Amino acid sequence: MAQRWHRRRWVVLEDDEIVISVDLTGKSQKEKKKIRQIGKKKIKKKDKDIRTSRTIREKGKVSLLKRIFILILVVIAIWGILHTKLFSVKNIVVLNNNHLTKEEIISISGINQGDNIYKRSVKEIKKALFENAYIEDVTIKKKLPNTIEIDITERNINYMIQFSDTYVYLSNQGYMLEQTSEKANVPIIVGLSTDQNSVVIGGRLNNEDLSKMNRIIKICELAKVNELSEFISKIDISNEKNYVVEMESRGKVINFGDCSNYSDLNTKMLYLTSILAVTDNSKEEIFLNVDLNTNKVYSRPISWL
């Protein structure tokens, strides 16, 4: 910073830039003195601002160095955690599995004993597990220093579709869980529009079939309430106006009619319970697809079941 007197002006220079330039021509000594005092005050303020600016820049440099140092420490800490044996997985706990075995779930998860507990994120483990159609939901907990807990919710096999000598297991939500030659102890659903070429394990039935599934669920729920669900071997939904249930072990085929009304369906299930309580296992077809207010329930013998 430089201060210069000119004959007519009071000039302050900083870095070759004029900060104050006041014409003193014709000014009295008192006025000149006042102007000089104001100029000196401005110069002092400018000096202070410059020093403050320099201090801020210097502090900024120190702060940046601190951040870099902290970042280096964090990187070193992460490297240490990922390579220390203290966090090597020793225990893998599987909870609430039913259909899938503990070994199957661990294999699907991709976790291995001896791996660092932080090697794979919870998100990655969940993604791998959800590839299996039986797994509906999962909670992963990492318990330091060396335990991972896998708590799963499985989809149940509630029904199946038959294609020649193969079966596709279905859940209540219409998820296709597995295609196998092994017959499960659940009702076979007949009349779905899903064909064998449309089967995608892990996928769901089409919207038309999902709509029909709601009525199937109602039938099975009411059968369970009346302790009849264990007898249901097949449900034919080919005709929406007449859902047909087979109870092979009891030798009975039951025509329920339209099952869209829950109250009517419940009444029909109560009728069926009463009928089965007084009949033997002779093969017969029972007709509940009538107006129960005006018509009697009837049956006829069959030989094909």
JOHU-V580891 format. One line per field, one symbol per residue. ss: DSSP state (~ for helix, > for strand, _ for the rest). phi: phi as a letter, one per 20 degrees, with the letter a starting at -180 (. if undefined). burial: + if it has 24 or more other ideal C-beta (glycine too) atoms within 12 Angstrom, else -. A space follows every 10 residues. Layout:
ss = ???
phi = ???
burial = ???
This chain:
ss = _>>>>___>> >>>>__>>>> >>>_____~~ ~~~~~~~~~~ ~~~~~~~~~~ ~~~~~~~~~~ ~~~~~~~~~~ ~~~~~~~~~~ ~~~_~~~>__ >>>>>_____ _~~~~~~~~_ _____>____ _~~~~~~~~_ ____>>>>>> >>>___>>>> >>>>____>> >>>__>>>>> ____>>>>>> ______>>>> _____~~~__ ___>__~~~~ ~~~~~~~~~~ ~~~~~___~~ ~__>>>____ __>>>>>~~~ _>>>>>>___ _~~~~~~~~~ ~~~~~~~~__ ___>>>>___ _______>>> >____
phi = .cdcedgdcd cddblmdfec bcfefmefff ffffffffff ffffffgfff ffffffffff ffffffffff ffffffffff ffdefgdffd ccdddmecfe egfffffffn ecfnfffefc fgffffgfff feffeebbcd cedfebcddd dddeeeedbb ddcldccdfc efenfeeadb eeeeecfeed ofefdffefc fnedffffff ffffffffgf ffffgeldff efdbcddgdf ebfdddcffd mccdeemfdf efffffffff gfgffffdde effbddddec fffccefcbb fccee
burial = ---------+ ++------++ -+-------- ----++--+- --+------- ---------- ---------- ---------- ------+++- -+++--+-++ ----++-++- +----+++-- ----++--++ -+++++-+-+ -+---+-+++ -+-+++++++ ++----++++ ++-++++++- ---+-+++++ ++-+----+- ---++---++ -+++++++++ -++--+-++- +++++++--- -++++++--+ +++++++-+- ---++-+++- +++-++---- ---++++++- -+----+-+- -----
